[in-house]
Every structure is written in structure tokens, then in C-alpha cells.
Amino acid sequence: MGVIYGALEPIRERDGVHVARVRRAGETLIIKAFEGGGQSREIGNYAVLRSLGVPTLRVLGSTDRALLLEDLEGGNYRPGRPEDLDDPEAAALIARWYRELHGRGYAHVESAGEGLYDENDALTAENIEAVRARTGELPVWRLIEANWGRIRAAIDGARRTLTYNDFYYTNLAVARDGSSALMFDYGLLGKGYAYADIRNVLSSLSPAAGEAFLAGYGPFDAREEQIDGVANVLLGLCQAYGRAAPPPWAEALLAELRGDMYARVERLIGE
């Protein structure tokens, strides 16, 4: 990228993604390099968001295998903190970023969304059957099997936009002057229905911060919330039981499956 630097300090390496701090005279930068595979789609995702005017970290250079980004150390943005998840003011700033992402993402997905990552693609009859085989026979599984076509049609019928899919404070940057916030790390950015992102954010926020987020975001499609009440549980189960040993968080999903999931499915297919 033509950058002359004095030191390169590794920060982390995970799943073929290498992150390091680049030190040069008067400033530091972050380089993110990809060994290959699906993770490198983040490079193109940065370009898409910048073309749409959605705020991102500054990109100072890129290749087909790496990104050179501004460093949150000492810049205009600070890294997110755990306490931001309890802060209504921070939540309102986060809501503004998501509203921009979704609002500008609809047209992009409609015109150029073919091939974009969609987490709901994992919801196949085969994957659902594999989960069913490992979780035991429940009445809700018979209801889902008998109405799978209608459930899948409801999920597919939800209008797609760009969705972030990976909210947590570790991916958050907040302007030091308190004027804005943005999410970074776009490895899971793709297309989906907007409420999936809303639910993803609310699951990490305190009640007061959640109310501020919803007030800042504005209206959303209630039908998407209904779809998500079924799709999110099934997707989580597919992810959990796609592993040799399901992780501990799968227990909460099983509790939902054994609880009011039957009623959720009935409401979804009854519309």
C-alpha cells in the first residue's frame, strides 16, 4: 500500500484474519489482513457502505487481501465500552447508524443484492430435520414440518436490506465529542430483514438504553418481529446443533422451543 512504517505490532489472529497496529511518524494505523475465504468479503463491504454514505472507520488503503484503517487510539472516535450498553445517549447514537444502514440498504439490495450473505439461507428443511433429530420429538416440530412451506415463504417474503448482524460494544466506535457512533468489523454484513438487527441490538442493551434505541430508530415492521420470533430461534438451533457439541447458550433456545414457540408458529402461519 506504499506505507512506510517504523513498527508493526500484532494485535490478534482469529479464523484467518490478522490484525496489527502500524506505527509510523506521528500516527498509528490498523491493518487487517485476510488469508482468504469468506472473511475477505469485509473489504468489499467497506466499499459498499462508503458508496452509500453509511459512516465507517476511515479506509486509508486496501488490496484484495487487506484493509488499512484509522486507529481508534487517539482519533476522533473511541472504542466502545461495556457501559455504553447501559447508556441511553449512546443507544440513541447507535440507533441513528442502524437507521442509516437500513434506510440506504434497501435500494442497494434490490439492485445489487444477488450473492450477498443472508444468514437465513441456513434455514433449510434438511438443517431443521437435523436439529429435530438431536433435540427429541416435540409437538412444535410436527407443526413446523406440516407448515414448513408457509414458514419459509414468510421468511423469504420479508423485505431485505443491508443488515449488520454482529452487534456488541467491542465492534462499536463512539465519537469523542458525543455526536455520533458507528459499528465496524463487517465480516457478517449481509442482507436480511431490518428487525433481525433491531433484536440483535436490544438483546445487549439495558432496558433504559433499549427504549432510547427504539425511540431513536423509529417505526419498524411488526410483521418482521413476528417472523423473527420463529426464524431467530430456528437459526440459532441450526448454528448450535451444527456443532459436534452444542454450546451452553443452546439451552435458552431449547427452552423457547419447548415453551411458547408453538404459539409463535401458529401466529406466523395464521397471518
N, C-alpha and C positions, 0 to 999 in steps of 0.2 A: 504493500500500500504506500510505499515511499516514505514511511515514518522513521525518522532517526531517533533512537531512544537510548537511555542510559541503563535501564534495568527492566527486566520482565519478571514479575512475581506471580507465580501460580496461586490461584485462589481456590479453585475446586475443579474436579473432573467427575462427571457422572454420565453414564449411558452414552458415552462417545462425544460428550460436549465438554470442551475445555475452556475455562475462564481464567484470565490472568490480568493483572494490573500492569499497565505500561507506564513507566516513569520517563519523562523527558523534561528538558529545561522548563521550569515554571508551571508544569501541569502534569496531571495523571489522566490516563485514558483506560478504558476497559476493552480488551479484545476477547471475543467469543468465537471459538473455532469448532467446527463440526467435522467429525470423522466421516460422516455420510449418513445415509438413511433418511428417515422421515424427519428427524430433528432439524435438518438443514432448511426445511421449509420456513423456518423463522426469518431467514434472510429475505425471502420474497414477501413475507407478511409485513415486515417493516416497510418495505417499498409500497405495498398496497395501502397501509394506514397513512403513510405520508402523502400519497397521491390523493387520498380522500380528505386530508386535512384533520385527521384524528391525531391529537397530541401524542408524541412518543419521546423517548430519550433522543438526543441529537445523534445522528449517524454521521461519523466523520470519514468513513470509508467502508467498502465492502468488496468481497470477491464471491465466487460461487461456493466458498467453503468457510468464510469468516466475516464477522462484523466488527467494526471499530466504533465504540460508543463513548459518549461522555461518561465520566465517573461521578457518582453521587457524592464522593468525598469532596467537600468544599465547593460544589457547584450551586446552581440556582435551586436544585431540588435536594431534599434529604431523603434517606431511606425510610420506609415505613417502620412503625414501631408497634409493639403489641397494644399499647394504649390507644392507638388510632382506631382500633376496633370498638372502643367504648366511647369515642368522641363524636358527638352529633355533627360538629362543624366539619371534621374530616370526612364523615359519611356523606354529607351533602356535596362535597367536592368530588368524591368518588362517583356519586350518582350522576354528576354532570358529565364525567368522562364516559360512563356507560351509555348515557343518553345520546351522546355524540356518536359513539361507536355504532350503536344500533340504528340510529336515525340515518346515518350515512351509509350503513352497510346494506340496507335493503336493495338499493339500486345496483350496488356492486354485485351482490349475489345473483340478482336477476339477470344481469348482463354477462357476468364472468365467473359464475359460481360453480361451473362444471368442474368436478375433480377436487373441490375443496373438502377438507376433512370435516366429517359430520359424525359426532360421537354416536348418534342414534343408528348409524349403519351397523353397529354391533348387535342391534336388536333383531335377530333373525329367529325364525321358528326353530332352527337347529340349536342355537345357543340357549334359547329358552328351555328346550327339551333337556338339554344337558344339565341346566340348573335344577330343573324339576327332578331329574333322576338322583341328584345329590342331596336335595332338601326334603324328600319324602312326599308322599301323596297328601295333598290338601285340597279342599273344595275349590279354592281360588284357582288352582291350576286347571281344573276341569272347565271352569268358566272362561279362563283365558284361552285355552285350547279351542273351545267351541266358538269363540268370537275373535280369534287372532286377526282375521282379515279386517274386521272393523276397527280393532285397536291399532293395527299398523296403518290403516288408512287415516285415522285421526292424527297419528304422529306425523305421517308424511304430509298431511294437509295443512299443518301449521306453517304459517309464512316464515321463510328463512331470512335471516340477516347474518351479519358477522357477529360471532359470539366469542368471548374471551376464554371461558371455561376453566380458569385456573386461579380464582381469587384467593389471596391471602396477603397478610401485611408484608411478607418477605418479597412480594412482587410489586409492592406499592412504592411510589415516589410522591412526596408532598412538597409543594413549593415552599421555600423557606419564608416567604412573605405571606403565606397562608392564602394565596389567591387561586390556587388550582391543585389538582392531583392527577396522576395518570398511573396506569398499570404498564409494566414492562414484562419481558420474557413472553414471547408469542409462539412458543412451540406447540401449544394446544389451540391456538386461534383457528377458528374454522367457521362453518355455517351451522345455524341452529335456530330455534325459536327463542325470542328475547327473554321469556320468563325463566328459562334454564339458567341464564346468567344472574337474574334477579334473585332467584332462590339460592344460588351458589354464594352470592354476597351475603344475603341475610343470614345464612347458616353460620357465619363467622362473627356477625355484629351483635353487640348488646341490644336489648330491646329499645333503648332510647336512640342508639345510633341507627338501628333498623328503621325506626319511624322517620328519622331525618333522611335516610336514604330514599325511602319510598316517597316522601314529600318532595325531595329534590329531583327524583326521577320522573315523577308524574304518572299519568294513566298507563296501564298495560292491559293486555288482552286476557280477560278472566278465563276464556276457553283454554289458553295456553297453560294457565295454572292448573286447570283440571287435567289436561293431558300430562303435565309434568308429574302430577301426583301418582300416576301409574308408570310412566316411562322412566322416571328417575330411579324408582325402586328396582324395576326390572334391569335397567342398565347397570346399576350398582351390583346387583346379584350376578349378572353376567361377568363383570370385571372380577368380582371376588371369587367366584367359583370357576373362573378360567385359570386359577392357580391350583397347584397341587394341594396346598393347604390354604383354605380361606382365611383372610386376615381377621383380627378381632372385631373390626368395625362392621363385618358382615352380620353380626348378631343383631344389631339395631335394625338392619334391613329385614332380617328374618322375622323380627317382632312385628314390623309393619305388614309383612306378608301374611302373618298369622292373625293380625289384628283387623284394621278397617280396610285392607286392600280390596277385599271382596266388594265392599260397598263402593269404593272408588271406581273399580272396573264397571260396576253396574251403572254408575252415573255417567261414566265416559261413553259407554256404548248405547246408553239410553237417549243421548242427545240427538 
